[in-house]
């Protein structure tokens, strides 16, 4: 994904199955899921080390918003900075938070490129794209947050998710 090419959406509803517009959608199970879980842990550790912070796996999604907000305050410029680097690690952290707090089934479209990974709830036809949301937060200083994303997602899911 181009560092400034922002996808049109980060959440789809009324989907009978995973969105196929980014390639063949495959549920991450077995070895694929274990590799993804390891990548999520590694990304969380890199974010903690790089930003001298402590993120709990199920912690406040606002942790990412605080980090991104601080980046903007310190002069973050998506036109010249490595957006993909941050989108990848932050996207993996957000994916982990979604899975641990809301459940869902991970859908991958490429084993090498997680940028179009999604979390799908087939019983309610909802599909969330955490990397798309993070990218929006990194290219738009106002109006985007991971907290509002998770709050909105909760509205679509049955209680107890």
C-alpha positions in Angstrom: 0.0 0.0 0.0 1.3 3.4 -0.9 2.1 5.4 2.3 -0.4 8.1 1.5 -3.0 6.0 -0.4 -5.8 5.9 2.2 -8.4 3.1 1.7 -12.0 4.3 1.4 -13.2 2.4 4.4 -12.1 0.9 7.7 -15.4 -0.9 8.6 -17.9 -2.7 6.5 -21.3 -3.9 7.6 -24.0 -6.0 6.0 -21.3 -8.3 4.5 -22.4 -11.9 3.8 -18.7 -12.8 3.8 -15.3 -11.2 4.0 -14.6 -8.4 1.4 -12.8 -9.8 -1.7 -11.8 -6.5 -3.2 -8.2 -6.7 -1.9 -7.6 -10.3 -2.9 -8.7 -13.8 -1.9 -9.8 -13.6 1.8 -8.6 -16.6 3.9 -9.2 -17.1 7.6 -6.0 -17.1 9.6 -5.9 -20.4 11.3 -3.3 -22.8 12.6 0.3 -21.8 11.5 -0.9 -18.6 9.9 -2.6 -17.4 13.1 0.4 -18.4 15.2 2.7 -16.3 12.9 0.3 -13.4 13.1 0.1 -13.7 16.9 3.9 -13.6 17.1 4.0 -10.6 14.8 1.5 -8.8 17.0 3.6 -9.5 20.1 6.8 -8.3 18.3 5.0 -5.1 17.1 3.7 -4.4 20.6 7.3 -4.7 22.0 8.7 -2.5 19.2 6.1 0.2 20.0 6.8 0.0 23.7 10.6 0.2 23.2 10.4 2.9 20.6 8.0 5.1 22.5 9.2 4.3 26.0 5.7 3.3 27.0 3.9 0.3 28.4 0.9 -1.1 26.4 -1.3 -3.7 27.9 -2.6 -6.2 25.4 -6.2 -5.5 26.3 -5.5 -2.0 27.5 -6.9 1.3 26.5 -7.1 1.7 22.7 -6.4 5.4 23.5 -2.7 4.4 24.1 -2.2 4.4 20.3 -4.1 7.6 20.0 -1.8 9.2 22.6 1.3 8.0 20.7 0.0 9.2 17.4 -1.1 12.5 18.9 2.4 13.0 20.3 3.9 12.3 16.9 1.8 15.0 15.4 2.7 17.4 18.1 6.4 16.7 17.5 6.1 17.5 13.8 5.0 14.2 12.2 4.7 14.8 8.5 3.2 11.9 6.6 4.5 13.3 3.3 8.1 12.7 4.3 8.0 10.2 7.2 7.8 6.4 6.9 4.1 5.9 7.2 4.2 2.2 6.4 6.5 1.4 9.2 4.2 3.0 11.8 1.0 1.7 10.1 2.3 -1.8 10.2 3.3 -1.9 13.9 0.3 0.2 15.1 -2.0 -1.9 12.9 -0.8 -5.1 14.5 -1.2 -3.6 18.0 -4.8 -2.5 17.2 -5.6 -5.9 15.7 -4.4 -7.6 18.9 -6.6 -5.2 21.0 -9.6 -6.0 18.8 -9.1 -9.7 19.1 -8.6 -9.7 22.8 -11.5 -7.4 23.6 -14.0 -8.1 20.9 -13.1 -11.4 19.5 -13.7 -12.0 15.8 -12.0 -14.0 13.1 -8.8 -12.8 11.4 -9.0 -12.6 7.6 -5.8 -12.3 5.6 -5.3 -11.5 2.0 -1.6 -11.9 1.8 0.8 -13.7 4.1 3.5 -11.1 3.4 1.5 -7.9 3.5 -0.9 -7.4 6.5 -2.2 -4.0 5.3 -5.6 -5.4 4.2 -5.9 -7.8 7.1 -9.4 -7.7 8.7 -11.3 -9.0 11.7 -14.6 -10.4 10.7 -17.8 -11.3 12.7 -19.7 -13.5 10.3 -22.8 -13.8 12.4 -23.5 -10.1 12.2 -21.8 -9.3 8.9 -19.3 -6.9 10.3 -15.7 -6.6 9.1 -13.1 -4.2 10.6 -9.8 -3.2 8.9 -7.5 -2.1 11.7 -4.6 -1.1 9.4 -6.9 1.1 7.3 -7.9 2.9 10.5 -4.4 3.4 11.7 -3.3 4.7 8.3 -6.1 7.3 8.5 -4.9 8.3 11.9 -1.4 8.8 10.5 -2.3 10.9 7.5 -5.1 13.0 9.0 -4.4 14.9 12.2 -8.0 15.6 13.0 -11.1 13.4 13.2 -9.6 10.0 13.4 -8.9 7.8 16.4 -8.6 4.2 17.3 -10.7 4.8 20.4 -13.7 6.0 18.3 -13.1 3.1 15.9 -13.4 0.5 18.7 -16.4 2.4 20.3 -18.1 2.4 16.9 -17.3 -1.3 16.3 -18.8 -2.3 19.6 -22.1 -0.7 18.5 -22.4 -3.3 15.7 -21.5 -6.3 17.8 -23.8 -8.3 20.1 -23.4 -7.6 23.8 -20.6 -9.6 25.5 -18.3 -9.5 22.5 
